[in-house]
Amino acid sequence: MEQGHYSVGLDIGTTKIVAIIGRENEYGKLEVLGVGKSKSLGVHRGVVNNITQTIQSIQQAVTQAEADSGLKISNVVVGIAGQHIRSIQHADYITRPNSEEVISEDDLERLTRQVHKLVMLPGEEIIHVLPQEYKVDGQAEIKEPIGMYGGRLEANFHVVVGQVSSIRNIGRCIKSSGLDLSDITLEPVASANAVLSQEEKEAGVAMIDIGGGTTDLAIFKDGIIRHTAVIPFGGNVITEDIKDGCSIIEKQAELLKMKFGSAWPGENKDNEIVSIPGLRGRDPKEITLKNLSKIINARVVEIIEQVFVEIKNYGHDDPRKKLIAGIVLTGGGSQLKHIKQLVEYITGMDTRIGYPNEHLAGDSNEEITSPVYATAVGLLMHAIQKDRRNRPEPQPTSDPSSGHDQFTAASEADHTPTESQGDTTTAEASADAQATGKPEKKERKSTFDSWIERFITFLNDAE
């Protein structure tokens, strides 16, 4: 396969690990070049609890993706979730030394860095600092303050916090698998980017990603992320309940859930029975679908009610914070029969199933468009956006077509992803600026990017 510019997203889930290779086509859609998946061993409720097994599962998924695409994977963007993730709202401000100068990117970074200095609980670290609205000299509801005059710059922040040990364990698994960690992002944010439209984010929407080990929530309003939460239950607890309630093995319980399971008990008649083969010549077990649905319904109701508590905590009952676009369900658990109707019944909110196909190229494999791959597709989108920011910008030319060719050539020649790629690009840009006598363009580098670099340095030093 042609060695063009491509990116990789790696979803380390509780039930499966997915590596997805892709690039952006000329229409701005994601072209998936290869997918690899493996059974996730060593991850419990989104947290690594067995390093060796997790490394083996990652290597298996990566090897499969490389074989599928004919490309070599060297660096990845990874998602983080788990019951240790929590979020807080925080307001902060800075006083600018010279209010006669316009607000610049540096001012915003200084304000964000200040939030990163917040004192957390022992063993916790800030993962994301997501700005919401800004205030300039008391003027509120400003989304983009750059270019404005003002002495006092304030902002409301959504701060995502996680356990240091869990974050470092993921980094260690990536490094021990022979890969470079390009970036870490919050999985609910990645899933939301894959399945939500900008109109839904503006109107107000709650994205619920029901995974194997956890259920992730991300709430958007006015195009800004307002609330995130991770509920430590998912599809696996439903399977456990079926296993215990019907006295069958886990593999049979999972198949029973997927093939005959329903979240709405009234759907099944009393005389509908499924026969489960017995172990080692034992008599088969007969299970009524009504009982199966009752077991599933009880656990799904518990999960959705916990999520609804988080939606109320955000302030959904306030008319100004009302989520007009309702709820979008995604993840493997969203494929459970009649779950959409049950969620609407419990919450009273409009609900739809979220598929990541809106951002995928038309010829994509049908399997990838499933809600199961929403997080992986979202991580790939994040990886492509990050690579696009790190790539040198095309030089302006008088002929639009030649400019396009120049950009294509630059992006294809540019790709061999390494940890130091960003530094090399910056150095080249600086050298070009000195040679031409033009002022060097300062690349935007977020505080989180700086944190990632420090984290990668920590991993290197730990060996």
C-alpha positions, 0 to 999 in steps of 0.5 A: 500500500502507498505510504501516505499520511495516516493516523492511528486510534487505539481503544483499550476497552474492558471487553475488546481492544481496537486499533484503527488506522485511517486518514482524511480523504479529499472530501474531509471524511475518514478513510479507514485503511485497517482495523484490528481487534482482540479480546481485552484481557487484563482490563477491568471496568476501564482500568488496567489490572494486568499489565502483561495480558493488556500488552499481549492484547494490544500487540494482537490488535495492532498486528491485525490492523497492520496486516489488514492495512499493509502499514506499520503502526508506530504511534497511537492516540489512546482513550482513557476512561474508568471508574477513577475519572471524575470531573469538576467545574472551576472558575479562574482569572488572570490580571493582564499587565497591559490592558492596552494590548489585545488578548493573545493565545499566550494569555489563554495558555497562562490562564489554563496553566493556572488551572493545572496548578489546582491541588487535587486529592492524593494520587490524582492528576488533571487530564483535561482542562476544557474552557467553557465561556470567557469573561473580559472585564466583566463582559460575559458569554464570550467564546473567543476572547483573542483580539479583544482588549481587557485587563481581567480575563476570566473563564469557567473550566470543565476539569477532568481528573483521573488517578495518576497510577491508572494513566501511567499504567496505560502509558506503560502498556503502550510503551511495552507494546513497542509503540509511542504514545502520541496523545491521551484523550477522554473516551466520552469526548472521543465517542461524542465527536464520532456520533454527535452533530454540531447542531445537537451540541448547540441545542443540548445533548447527552451522549451515553456510551454503554461499554462493557465495563463502564457507561460514559456520559458527555453533556454538550450545550451551546456547542461546549462540553458541560459535564462528563461522568463515568458510571462503573457499570456496563454490559458485563454486569448484565451478562454476569446477572444472566449467568447467575440468574440462569445458572449458565456459563459466561459465554452462553450468557453473552450469546443469550443476551446478544441474540435473544435479550431485550430491555423491555420485559413486556415484549416476550410471551410466557411460552417463548423458551430458548434451550441452552446446551448442557455441559459435558453431556448434561441435560440442556437448560430451558430458559423463558425469554420473559425471565431473561428480559426481566433480568436484563431490564433490572440492570439496565434500569439501574444503569440508566437511572444512575446516568439520569442522576448525572444529567440532573446534576448538570442542571437539565431541569433548569430551562436555560440548560435544557437538553433539546436534542435529548439523548444519543445512545452508543457503544455495544450496550446500545444494540440491546433490543428495545433499550431506546424505548426504555431510556425514553420511558425512564428519562422522558427525553428524545433518544436515538442510537448514535452511529459513527458513519457520519464522519466515515467515507462512503465505502467504509466497511459496514462493521466499522459503522456499528456503535461498538466502534464509536470510541475507536472512530472518535480516537482516530478523528482526534489523531488525524486532527492532531497530525493536521495541526503538527503538519507544516502549512502549505505555502500559498501559491497563485494557482489553487490546483498547484497549491493543492498538489504542493500540500498533498506532496508535503503531507505524504512526504511528511509522514513517519510518525515519531515522538520528536516529529513536532520538534523537527517541524518547528525547527524546520519552520524556524530555519525557513523563517531565518532563510526567507527573512519572514517572521516565524509563525508560532504554532499553538501548543496546548497545555495538555500537549505539554503535559503529554510530553512531560508524561512521555519523558517520565515513561522514558526515565522510568525504564 
